[in-house]
Amino acid sequence: MNKPRRRILKDDAIQEIADQKPQSEKAFERLRAVPKGFIRSKYAEGLLDAIQVAVADPDAYAPKLPKRRQNAEMPAGAPEMLKVLLKAVSDEANVVPRLIANAADVEKLARGDHDDDIAALKGWRYELFGKKALSLLSGKLALSFQDGQVRLFEL
């Protein structure tokens, strides 16, 4: 329909529909976030049918997630070590850690899943954190604490 986001329904209304899965007009009228009479509008055409079909076979509409790969050689503490490294380099560069790498990226790195969608392995993030993270995971970099500070040692 090429309409701006939230023009037809606000995000909280969509979330409530997804949570409640109303399958009748009466059920739609009980939803707080959905405007009254919305289900009879031109924008809601086919929405009840779509909900009923999805509820009848949820697996057919669920996203297909890739299988998580586990690196057998990766120690259990790898994510925590990467988080310590991330905090150290972000403090040194005076940058908020989540601008460099988010929790999902840290987990992917720890699992050895170095695919193309990890922002921390590109550009300035790679230079600041990614290169050191890969070195830490490959045993070429070590972490230590001295005088309350994290110290990095190349091996």
N, C-alpha and C positions, 0 to 999 in steps of 0.2 A: 504493500500500500504506500510505501515511500513516505511514511509519516515519522516525525521526530520521536525519539524514545520518550516514553511515558505520556504520549499524547492520547493514546487509546486507553491504556490502563497503566496505573502506577505500579512500580515494582512490588510494593507490598501487597497489592491486589493479586498480581500474578503469583506471588509466593503463597498467598492464602488459598488460591485456586489449586495450586500444586499440592499443598498440604491437605486440604479438605476433600479434594476430588469430588465436587458436587456433580450429581448425575441427574438432576431435575431442575426445573425453573424454581421450584419452591426452595430447593437446597441453595441455589444461587442467591436468592433473596435474603437468606440468613447470613451471608458473608458480609462482614463489616467493612472490609476495605474495597469491595466491589460496589460501584454506584448502583443504586436501585434502578431496575429496569434495563440494566446493561445487557442482560441475556437476550432481550427482545430487540436489541439494536442491530443495525447492519454490520457492525464490527464483530458481533458475537456469532454471526452466522456459521454454523457447523461446529461451534466450540463444544457443545454438549455431546455431539456425536464423536468428536475427537477424544474427549475425556473418557467416554464409555469404551471406545476401542482400545485406548491406552491402558485403562484399568483392567480390561479383559485379558490383555497379553502384555504385561509390563516389560518382560524381557526383550520383546521385539523393538521397544522404543528406548531402552536403556543404552547409554553410550558404551561403546566397546573400548575397554581400557587395555592398554598393552600390559603384558605380563611383566611384573617387576623382576628385574635381574638382580641377583645377589652375588656379589663378588666373594667367593669363599675365603679368599686371603685377607679380606678387609676385617680388621679388628673391630670388636663391638663398640669401642669408644671413638671410632673415627668421626662421627658427626659432632661429638662434643669437642674433639680436638680442632676440627675445622671451625667451629663456632668461636673457640678461643683465638684462633688465628685471625678470623674475620674481625673480631672485636679489637685485637691488637693493631691490625693494619688500618682499620677505620679510625681508631683513636689517633694514630700517628698522622693520618691524612686529614683529620678533622672532618670526617664524612660520616653520616649516619649509616650504620651497618646494612640496613635493608636496602639502601640505594646501591650497594655493591652486590649483594646476594641475598635472596630471600630464603626462607626455611626449606622450601621445596628444592631449590638449587643446591643447597648444602647437603640435603639428603641424597640427591642424585649423584653429586660428586663423591660422597662417602660410599655409595654402592658401586662406584666405578662406571656409572652411566654417563659418559661424556658426550652426549648428543648435541646437536646444533642449537637447541633452544635454551641453553644455559647462558644467561646474560653475563655471568661472572667469568666466562671463558672467551669474552670478546672485548676488544677495544681497551679503554682505560681500566675497566674492571679486571681484565685479564692481567694487565701490567701491575695493578695494585694488589690483587688478591688471587686471581686464578692461577697464575704461574707458581706462586708460593704454595697454594693448596695442592696442586699436582705434585710439587716437589715433596711436600709433607706426606702425601699418600704413597709416594714411591720410595720413601725412606731417605730422601736426599736432603731433607730439612727436619730439624728437631726444634721442639719448644722447651723452654725452661723458664723458671721464675727466679728473679733476682731483685731484691729490694722492692718487692710488691709489683714488679713490672714483668711482662712477658718478654722473653728474649728469644730471638730466632738464631739458630746455628745451622749453617750449611755443613753437611757431612760429606 
